[in-house]
Amino acid sequence: MKRFAAVLVWLVTMALPPFLGFASIRLLINPELLKWEYGKASFPPDRYGFTREQRLEYAQVAVEFLASPERPEEAIRLLAEQTHNGESLYNQRELDHMVDTKRLIDIIRQGAWTAGLIVLAGTALLAWRPETRGAAWQALLNGALLTFGILGGILAYILVGWRSFFTRFHQLLFPAGSWTFDYSETLIRLFPEKFWFDVGLMLAIGPLAAALAIGLMARTLRRRRASIKA
């Protein structure tokens, strides 16, 4: 039983950071984020002529595409069919990149569900038996601390070297040459660097806040159990 409990503690600890991180990515695929970003006074205007309303309309379709339950190759029609002034809104390179992006988002969605199931099931199994209940709270505390270590480092990297972080992130996840675009291309016009910087901050700060809440809760429950046993 001790070995089984130790395995569950390890699984919950390791699954909590990806669960919080992946879940936050999925939550940010939301039209409300676009409205909030585009409504900022600091958000840069489009130098090539899109109005705020046009940008919001086009960007919302991009979000709809990423959130679609369809396969990327099928859902891409949502973007391929869009036009502006009688011309296709996106070129083929942009469409290919969006297909790659949706593939990644779909993997992240599955990863969030898997990691969340591990956290919930592992914590429930440990908390079910009085003799392993303390291990449940310790596992959550360990996971929260691990999340702080990982995402705290990422947040520091974003703040100190945003462009380096952005470049390395794309180099790691996308084929070389598939993710660089001219400033005049639609993806850059709809989602400029300022947008991604803000999203990067939210993707780090959101899970950190959740980890803080989980860690404080787990610490309180662990102390309460220790005081009862004493």
Buried (B, 14 or more C-beta within 10 A) or exposed (E): EEEEBEEBBEBBBBBBBBBBBBBBBBEBBEBEBBEEBBEEEEBEEBEEEBEEEBBBBBBBBBBBBBBBEEEBEEBBEBBBEBEEEEEBBBBEBBBBBBBBBBEBBBEBBEBBBBBBEBBEBBBEBBBEEEEBBBBBBBBBBBBBBBBBEBBEEBBEBBEEEBEEBBEEBBEEEBEEEBBEBEEEBBBBBBBBEEBBBBBBBBBBBBBBEBBEEBBEBBBEBBEEBEEEEE
